[in-house]
Amino acid sequence: DGPWDGFAGDLWACGLMLYSMVVSTEALFAAPILEDRLFGELCVKGNIGEQAEKHGKVTGKDIKLSVDLIDLLRKMMKADPSDRLSLKMVTEHTWVKDGEETVCGKLKRKFPRNPRQNVEFWG
């Protein structure tokens, strides 16, 4: 185990927050250790879509995450910090670049790609 990589830690936390926002649940586990079941499912096994659907069944929501979103979350939430995406790689990921907005696992709309359109879009 090498020195602490704060950037990789921040990206992992951002992945957890993004998962929490799109699934409408907290991706909390007792500790980020292999013995924690949810940590193992999300960050070690990469079962992002399966866990989201499982949460949906419990809450009565139909949660289906897009393939691109699952791919992004898997790569941001890898247990091994050296395997995670860099911030540059996150910004270049298809899910981010295409502007997909997913709420509770459902595609709501595509955001405009032109930054000037974003101002008007939210205007």
GIMOFEN-V666460 format. One record per residue. PHI is phi in degrees with one decimal (* if undefined). OMEGA is omega in radians with two decimals (none if undefined). NEAR is the number of other ideal C-beta (glycine too) atoms within 12 Angstrom. Layout:
# GIMOFEN-V666460
phi	omega	near
PHI	OMEGA	NEAR
PHI	OMEGA	NEAR
This chain:
# GIMOFEN-V666460
phi	omega	near
*	-3.11	7
-79.7	-3.14	8
-66.3	-3.13	10
-62.0	3.09	10
-109.1	-3.09	17
-61.1	3.13	12
-64.7	3.12	21
-65.2	3.09	28
-64.9	3.11	20
-65.3	3.13	20
-66.6	3.07	31
-62.1	3.13	34
-63.3	3.09	21
-63.8	3.07	26
-61.6	3.10	38
-63.5	3.13	29
-65.9	3.12	20
-62.1	3.09	33
-56.9	-3.13	40
-61.0	-3.12	23
-69.8	-3.06	22
-78.2	-3.14	37
-98.0	-3.11	36
62.4	3.05	22
-154.0	3.07	25
-88.4	3.08	14
-87.6	-3.08	32
-99.2	3.01	17
-135.2	-3.09	23
-58.2	3.14	12
-162.7	3.09	13
-77.3	3.14	25
-127.4	-3.07	14
-59.9	-3.11	17
-73.8	3.13	12
-79.6	-3.04	18
-59.4	-3.08	19
-67.0	3.06	29
-59.0	3.12	26
-60.7	-3.13	21
-66.3	-3.06	26
-80.6	-2.93	38
-98.4	3.14	35
-97.5	-3.12	23
-82.6	-3.14	19
75.3	-3.12	27
-81.7	-3.07	25
-66.0	-3.11	40
-61.9	-3.13	30
-63.2	3.13	22
-67.2	3.10	34
-64.1	3.11	37
-63.6	3.11	23
-60.7	3.09	22
-62.4	3.13	32
-60.5	3.13	23
-64.4	-3.14	15
-67.3	-3.07	14
-96.9	3.14	16
79.0	3.12	10
-106.4	3.06	21
-93.1	-3.07	15
-106.0	3.07	31
-131.8	3.13	24
-87.5	3.13	37
-68.0	3.12	27
-59.1	-3.13	18
-65.9	3.13	24
-66.7	3.11	35
-59.8	3.13	34
-60.3	3.13	25
-61.3	-3.12	36
-61.8	3.11	43
-57.2	-3.07	34
-75.3	3.09	32
-83.1	-2.99	40
-104.3	3.13	43
-56.9	-3.13	27
-62.4	-3.13	26
-87.6	-3.10	18
-55.5	-3.12	26
-71.7	3.13	17
-93.9	-3.08	20
-77.8	3.05	30
-67.1	2.96	29
-83.9	3.11	19
-61.6	3.11	19
-60.5	3.13	11
-66.1	3.09	21
-63.0	-3.11	27
-66.9	3.12	16
-96.2	-3.11	15
-68.7	-3.11	28
-54.5	-3.10	19
-61.9	3.13	32
-75.0	-3.08	27
-66.2	-3.11	16
-80.4	3.04	21
70.3	-3.14	22
-73.7	3.04	28
-107.5	3.13	22
-117.3	3.10	33
-122.3	-3.08	20
51.5	3.07	25
79.4	-3.13	33
-113.1	3.11	21
-69.6	-3.13	22
-95.2	-3.13	14
-170.1	3.04	13
-100.1	3.07	18
-77.5	3.06	22
-62.0	-3.12	17
-82.7	-3.11	14
-74.6	-3.12	11
-56.2	3.10	12
-65.3	3.09	11
-65.1	-3.13	14
-61.0	3.13	14
-62.5	3.13	11
-67.2	-3.10	11
-59.3	-3.13	16
-86.3	-3.06	10
-43.0	none	8
